[in-house]
Structure formats: C-alpha cells, structure tokens
Amino acid sequence: MTDMAIWFLAITLLTSGLLLVFFLLNRRVDPRAPDLPLIRDVIQFATIILNIAAIAVAVGAIQMAANRYRDTQEAGQKLQEELAASKKSLEAVVATAQTQQARLESSLADSKAQFELMTEQQKRQPEAPVAAPASVSAPAAAATPKVGLMYADSEVSDPAAPIEIKRGGEFTRLTFSFRNSGNAPAEKGVVVVIADPPTVLVDRADGRIAERRSHHRFESMVSDIRPHATVQDDYTLQLDLHGVIPADFVLSINIFGENFEAVRRKIPFHVSE
C-alpha cells in the first residue's frame, strides 16, 4: 500500500509538471489568448492535484504507521511467548532440583538412622570379661568365632527345609538372627540378602530406602557378634518383604567377615494366606 501511494504521488507530480509546461507553451504560441480564465482553471486543477497528492501522502503515512504498529505488536507477543517458555523451563529445573534434594535428604536420614541403630546395638552389648590366666602350662586352643544363621530359635540347615510363613498386609516381616557359638568375636561382618524371583523386594524393617540400585537385593554391615556363651545374645536382623510375593520364593542369605567362615544359605519359603 505504501509503494502504491509513492507511485501515485510521483505520477501526480509528473502530470502537474506536464500541465504547467503545456500551459506555458500555449501562452508562448498564442499570446493573444485570454489570460484570466485559463490561469484560473490551471490554478483550480493544480489545487485539486495537490489535494490528491496530500491525501495520498497522508494515506501512505497512516499505512506506514499501521505497519510499524503491527510489527511492534507481533514482536512484543513473540517476546512474551519466549518469556513464558523460559519461565516454564526454569520452573521445571527448580522442581527437579527440589525432588533431588528431597531424595538426598531422605537417603541421609536413613543412613543416619541406620548408623545410630548400629551404635546403640554396640553400646548394649557388654564387654567380654577378661579371661583368668591359665594355671597350667599347656597351650590354649586358638580363639575362633563360629557364626550360624537362626530362624525361629532354630539353626537353618544346608540345604534348608521350606519354611511356612503368613502373608502380611502392606509387608511381610521375617526375623533372623546370627549366633556366634565360638569363643571369639566375629568381626566386621557383612550380610547380603537376595530374593528370587526379583519381584520380591527386601528392606530393613522400619528403615526402607527409596533410592537403591536393586530392591530385591539387601546389603548391610553387621556389628561385631560376640560369643553366645559370653553374652547370651544374638545379632538380630528383621526384614520387610513387599512387592509381588508369589506363593513360593527363595531368600539367599550370606554373611561373611574378616575372621570367620562365611555362612551361605538358600532358604525356600511357602506363603499361605
């Protein structure tokens, strides 16, 4: 529209110029022609031409202003859309960071609770009494620990017989204990529990950890297990089973440490309703 107005203005000015030239040539060729009527007509025609040119210039200016306003409005709308997209991206980043922070805080709280539980267990176990010096010169037998796995006050044999358990509500709780029937503490133990099939999820009782690499595998450190003959106590391990628990599954329980022979048991379980 602006280009058309410019062209129209140029053609109008050119036509006005040609008319003026024609008028001057006519006066020169026929000097006896009357002056006033022709001059008046030319002036009126020139006035009309100038008015048309002014209107064309005004229309062109209005069109240019409208185009600039439309461009400015489109640029502003595009900028608002970009700002809204940036805001959404920033909100997503903040939400992800908050989720990660909550997971880290939960994991830290679980680790702290587990450490406090182990510390409390170590405090509850009394120190082993100092043995009286032997009155004979015969060499004493070497002190060695001997660790066994207990369930329901009975030692789990190898191979183990199937154990009947009742299905719980939200979880099914199992209680195991490790008994040291030797004459020396079993030191720096580690227990590893693996469920088969992997749909059975294993966690420490009342201490579930949401972020783990494999939820059907449980691993934990074991405080020193003192001889049962000395302390009359065992190391207790309570596990909560959840997830999809079939009617028959197997738990592989392994405990090993620095100074005692590893204990490995595969225990079949049958679940009744």
C-alpha positions as CSV (number, residue, x, y, z in Angstrom):
1,M,0.0,0.0,0.0
2,T,2.8,2.4,0.8
3,D,4.6,1.7,-2.5
4,M,1.4,2.4,-4.4
5,A,0.9,5.8,-2.7
6,I,4.5,6.8,-3.5
7,W,4.0,5.8,-7.1
8,F,0.7,7.7,-7.2
9,L,2.3,10.8,-5.8
10,A,5.1,10.7,-8.3
11,I,2.6,10.3,-11.2
12,T,0.6,13.2,-9.9
13,L,3.6,15.5,-9.6
14,L,4.7,14.5,-13.1
15,T,1.2,15.2,-14.5
16,S,1.1,18.6,-12.8
17,G,4.5,19.4,-14.2
18,L,3.4,18.4,-17.7
19,L,0.3,20.5,-17.5
20,L,2.3,23.5,-16.3
21,V,4.7,23.1,-19.2
22,F,1.8,22.8,-21.6
23,F,0.3,26.0,-20.3
24,L,3.5,27.9,-20.7
25,L,4.0,26.7,-24.2
26,N,0.4,27.6,-25.1
27,R,0.9,31.1,-23.9
28,R,4.0,31.4,-25.9
29,V,2.4,30.2,-29.1
30,D,-0.8,32.3,-28.8
31,P,0.0,35.4,-26.8
32,R,-3.4,36.9,-27.6
33,A,-5.4,34.3,-25.8
34,P,-7.3,35.5,-22.8
35,D,-5.3,35.1,-19.5
36,L,-7.6,35.1,-16.6
37,P,-9.9,32.1,-17.4
38,L,-7.1,29.8,-18.3
39,I,-5.0,30.8,-15.3
40,R,-8.0,30.3,-13.0
41,D,-8.6,26.8,-14.5
42,V,-5.0,25.8,-14.2
43,I,-4.9,27.1,-10.6
44,Q,-8.0,25.1,-9.7
45,F,-6.7,22.0,-11.4
46,A,-3.3,22.3,-9.7
47,T,-5.1,22.8,-6.3
48,I,-7.1,19.5,-6.9
49,I,-3.8,17.7,-7.9
50,L,-2.1,19.0,-4.7
51,N,-5.1,17.9,-2.6
52,I,-5.0,14.5,-4.1
53,A,-1.2,14.3,-3.5
54,A,-1.7,15.4,0.1
55,I,-4.3,12.7,0.6
56,A,-2.0,10.1,-0.9
57,V,0.8,11.2,1.4
58,A,-1.5,11.0,4.4
59,V,-2.8,7.6,3.4
60,G,0.8,6.4,2.9
61,A,1.9,7.8,6.3
62,I,-1.1,6.1,8.0
63,Q,-0.3,2.8,6.3
64,M,3.4,3.0,7.4
65,A,2.3,3.8,11.0
66,A,-0.1,0.8,10.9
67,N,2.6,-1.5,9.6
68,R,5.0,-0.4,12.3
69,Y,2.4,-0.8,15.0
70,R,1.6,-4.3,13.7
71,D,5.3,-5.3,13.6
72,T,5.8,-3.9,17.1
73,Q,2.8,-5.8,18.4
74,E,4.0,-9.1,16.8
75,A,7.5,-8.6,18.2
76,G,6.0,-8.0,21.7
77,Q,3.8,-11.0,21.5
78,K,6.7,-13.2,20.4
79,L,8.8,-11.9,23.2
80,Q,6.1,-12.7,25.7
81,E,5.8,-16.2,24.4
82,E,9.6,-16.7,24.7
83,L,9.5,-15.3,28.3
84,A,6.6,-17.7,29.1
85,A,8.6,-20.7,27.7
86,S,11.7,-19.7,29.7
87,K,9.6,-19.4,32.8
88,K,8.2,-22.9,32.3
89,S,11.7,-24.3,31.7
90,L,13.0,-22.6,34.9
91,E,10.1,-23.9,36.9
92,A,10.8,-27.5,35.6
93,V,14.5,-27.1,36.6
94,V,13.6,-25.9,40.1
95,A,11.1,-28.7,40.6
96,T,13.7,-31.3,39.5
97,A,16.3,-29.8,41.9
98,Q,13.8,-29.8,44.8
99,T,13.0,-33.5,44.1
100,Q,16.7,-34.4,44.0
101,Q,17.2,-32.5,47.3
102,A,14.3,-34.3,48.9
103,R,15.7,-37.7,47.9
104,L,19.2,-36.8,49.2
105,E,17.7,-35.7,52.5
106,S,15.7,-38.9,52.8
107,S,18.8,-41.1,52.0
108,L,20.8,-39.1,54.5
109,A,18.2,-39.6,57.2
110,D,18.0,-43.3,56.5
111,S,21.8,-43.6,56.7
112,K,21.9,-41.7,59.9
113,A,19.1,-43.8,61.5
114,Q,21.0,-47.0,60.5
115,F,24.2,-45.7,61.9
116,E,22.5,-44.7,65.2
117,L,20.9,-48.2,65.4
118,M,24.3,-49.9,64.9
119,T,25.9,-47.6,67.5
120,E,23.1,-48.4,70.0
121,Q,23.5,-52.1,69.5
122,Q,27.2,-51.9,70.1
123,K,26.5,-50.0,73.4
124,R,24.0,-52.6,74.6
125,Q,26.5,-55.5,74.2
126,P,28.6,-55.8,77.3
127,E,32.4,-56.1,77.1
128,A,33.7,-59.7,77.2
129,P,35.2,-60.5,80.6
130,V,38.9,-60.8,80.9
131,A,39.8,-64.5,81.0
132,A,41.8,-65.6,84.0
133,P,45.3,-66.7,83.4
134,A,45.7,-70.4,82.8
135,S,47.2,-72.2,85.8
136,V,48.8,-74.9,83.6
137,S,51.5,-74.5,81.1
138,A,49.6,-76.4,78.3
139,P,49.0,-74.2,75.2
140,A,45.4,-72.9,75.0
141,A,43.3,-73.6,71.9
142,A,43.1,-70.8,69.4
143,A,40.1,-68.5,69.8
144,T,37.9,-68.6,66.8
145,P,34.4,-67.4,66.0
146,K,31.7,-69.7,64.6
147,V,28.7,-68.0,63.1
148,G,25.3,-69.7,62.4
149,L,22.0,-68.5,60.9
150,M,18.9,-68.9,63.1
151,Y,15.2,-68.6,62.3
152,A,12.5,-69.1,65.0
153,D,15.2,-70.2,67.5
154,S,16.4,-72.9,65.2
155,E,19.5,-73.0,63.2
156,V,18.9,-73.0,59.4
157,S,20.5,-76.1,57.9
158,D,22.1,-76.5,54.5
159,P,20.1,-77.4,52.4
160,A,17.3,-75.7,54.3
161,A,13.8,-77.1,54.5
162,P,10.9,-75.0,53.2
163,I,9.6,-72.6,55.8
164,E,5.9,-71.7,56.1
165,I,5.0,-68.1,56.6
166,K,1.9,-66.0,56.7
167,R,1.3,-63.2,54.1
168,G,1.2,-59.8,55.8
169,G,-0.7,-56.7,54.8
170,E,1.5,-53.9,53.5
171,F,4.6,-56.1,54.1
172,T,5.6,-59.5,55.3
173,R,8.2,-59.3,58.2
174,L,10.8,-62.0,58.7
175,T,13.2,-62.1,61.7
176,F,16.6,-63.8,61.5
177,S,19.4,-63.9,64.0
178,F,23.1,-64.7,63.7
179,R,24.6,-66.7,66.6
180,N,28.3,-66.9,67.4
181,S,28.9,-70.3,69.0
182,G,32.7,-69.9,69.0
183,N,34.9,-68.4,71.6
184,A,36.0,-65.1,69.9
185,P,34.0,-62.2,68.5
186,A,33.1,-62.3,64.8
187,E,34.4,-59.0,63.4
188,K,33.5,-56.7,60.5
189,G,30.6,-58.7,59.2
190,V,28.6,-58.0,56.1
191,V,25.2,-59.6,55.3
192,V,23.8,-59.9,51.8
193,V,20.2,-61.0,51.1
194,I,18.9,-61.7,47.6
195,A,15.3,-62.6,46.8
196,D,14.3,-64.9,43.9
197,P,12.2,-64.0,42.0
198,P,13.3,-60.3,41.9
199,T,9.7,-59.2,42.2
200,V,10.1,-59.8,45.9
201,L,11.5,-56.5,47.4
202,V,13.7,-56.6,50.5
203,D,14.2,-53.8,53.0
204,R,15.3,-53.5,56.6
205,A,12.3,-53.4,58.9
206,D,11.1,-49.8,59.6
207,G,14.0,-48.5,57.5
208,R,13.2,-48.5,53.9
209,I,15.5,-46.7,51.4
210,A,13.7,-45.4,48.4
211,E,16.8,-45.0,46.2
212,R,18.6,-48.3,45.7
213,R,20.2,-50.0,42.7
214,S,18.4,-53.3,43.2
215,H,15.4,-53.5,45.5
216,H,15.4,-57.3,45.6
217,R,19.0,-57.3,47.0
218,F,19.7,-56.0,50.5
219,E,23.1,-55.4,51.9
220,S,24.2,-54.1,55.3
221,M,27.1,-54.1,57.7
222,V,26.9,-56.2,60.9
223,S,28.4,-55.1,64.2
224,D,30.8,-57.5,65.9
225,I,29.0,-60.6,67.0
226,R,30.3,-61.7,70.5
227,P,30.2,-65.3,71.6
228,H,26.8,-66.5,72.7
229,A,28.3,-68.3,75.7
230,T,29.5,-64.9,77.0
231,V,26.7,-62.5,76.2
232,Q,23.7,-64.9,75.8
233,D,22.5,-62.8,72.9
234,D,22.4,-62.9,69.1
235,Y,22.6,-60.3,66.4
236,T,19.0,-59.8,65.1
237,L,18.1,-58.9,61.6
238,Q,14.5,-58.0,60.7
239,L,13.5,-57.8,57.1
240,D,10.3,-56.5,55.5
241,L,9.3,-58.2,52.2
242,H,6.9,-56.3,49.9
243,G,6.2,-56.0,46.2
244,V,4.9,-59.0,44.3
245,I,5.4,-62.0,46.6
246,P,4.5,-65.4,45.0
247,A,3.4,-68.4,46.9
248,D,6.9,-69.9,46.8
249,F,10.1,-67.9,46.7
250,V,13.8,-68.3,47.9
251,L,16.0,-66.0,50.0
252,S,19.7,-66.4,49.7
253,I,21.3,-65.1,52.9
254,N,25.1,-64.7,53.0
255,I,27.1,-63.4,55.9
256,F,30.9,-63.1,55.8
257,G,33.5,-61.2,57.7
258,E,37.2,-60.7,58.5
259,N,37.9,-63.5,60.9
260,F,35.2,-66.2,60.4
261,E,34.0,-68.6,57.8
262,A,31.3,-67.3,55.5
263,V,27.7,-68.6,56.0
264,R,25.6,-69.1,52.9
265,R,22.1,-70.4,53.0
266,K,19.3,-70.6,50.4
267,I,16.0,-70.7,52.2
268,P,12.8,-71.7,50.4
269,F,9.6,-70.1,51.7
270,H,6.0,-71.0,51.2
271,V,3.4,-68.2,51.7
272,S,0.0,-69.0,53.0
273,E,-2.9,-66.5,53.1
